[in-house]
Amino acid sequence: MAQNFKQIKHRNIGTSVQSVPNGSNFPTGFHTIIGINMANVSANPITVSAYVRASSANYYIIKDMTIPSGSSFAHDSKIVVLSGDQLNFISSASNTLDVIVSYVQEISG
């Protein structure tokens, strides 16, 4: 069975949590995040966090990491997410973080 590769992009994330996929939960099935790219698009350093929200709890992938001005960070370790999980991002300043998440939807067994 062919795998369904997906990519979600969010621009100008700030001090309000932004969820992947698109403010909702991942759909039914097993999905594997294969890459998270975060870029600071501001003139100042920012502090960012990324976490999976599952069963009313936060599981941090990155917690309060500083990204210098004009720099980026790539997280390339695989993360399996399930139906109902959300991947959330937040920055310490408004309109400062661009994120690209790549994942494989509905991994086949």
Secondary structure, 3 states (H helix, E strand, C coil): CCCEEEEEEEEEECCCCEEECCCCCCCCCEEEEEEEEEEECCCCCEEEEEEEEECCEEEEEEEEEEECCCCEEEECCCEEEECCCEEEEEECCCCCEEEEEEEEECCCC
